Amino acid sequence: MALSLSLGLQEGSPQYYVFVSLSVVGAISILGSFARLLGWLWRHFLRPAKTLSRYGSWALITGCTDGIGKAYAFLLAKHRINLILVGRSKEKLDTLVSEIKERSGDVKVKTVVLDLTHPDLETGLSTIKQLVSELDVGILINSAGLSYPYARFFHEVDEELTKNLLRMNVEAIVRMVQIVLPGMIERKRGAIINIGSGASSILPSEPLYALYAATKGYVFPPTSFSFGLYACPYPYFLCYECPFCILFSFFMYVHLDP
């Protein structure tokens, strides 16, 4: 009232009602933004940590011998979650198992040597399917990924690298989800974590990594495979992690527990 009078608006005039209406809309908008900020702070920094064992006693991790996947392996083992580790190097897998046993004692670990860029994945996938059918696998970490050995334009990407990128960054993710999802639906619990990339979600374009960014775009943006799964009425917890330049990570959490 006082502000409207100070602006020279007479109560009851059309300008007065326009001013009041816009003020209400502005206040609602500010309150909505503040509520969203509080919700974001709560989800990412304030809410209690989840009890990981609620999803299942076993976790399946691809790309576990280095980087983010390896960090997840140590974290899950610390929380007494047994592990199925998938990697293409037996030596690295054996080293990782030794490190996990040293740190976490009696955590059970099974390994599957599998190159996710191999043209025929069926043999390795059949082993994983068998393990998943026998164990209470409630967590899937899709961490395996492939990029260019160095920056290059698309016409410089050879056929072999093209096939490998599509197999590892797209096909492998789909196949792993297909393996674990039936059990999660049957038990009505589970967690799927897909590792994306800031190259597909933060930068407007990535001309020197066009194919890599496109394959990672399969994981994260709103029209992606992961968001399509989110829209389905599945009783699991989805988390998408999109590291960018290995300097920071952007997390998006979608809680789908019944």
Buried (B, 14 or more C-beta within 10 A) or exposed (E): EEEBEEEEBEEEEEEBEEBBEEEEEEEEEEEEEEEEEEEEEEEEEEEEEBEBBEBBBBBBBBBBBEBBBBEBBBEBBEBBBBBBBBBBEEEBBBEBBEBBBEEBEEBBBBBBBBBBBBEEBEEBBEBBBEBBEEBBBBBBBBBBBBBBEEEBEEEEBEEEBEEBBBBBBBBBBEBBBEBBBEBBBEBEBBBBBBBBBBBBBBBEEBEBBBBBBBBBBBBBBEEBBBBEBBEEEBBBBBBBBBBBEEEEEBEBEBEBEE
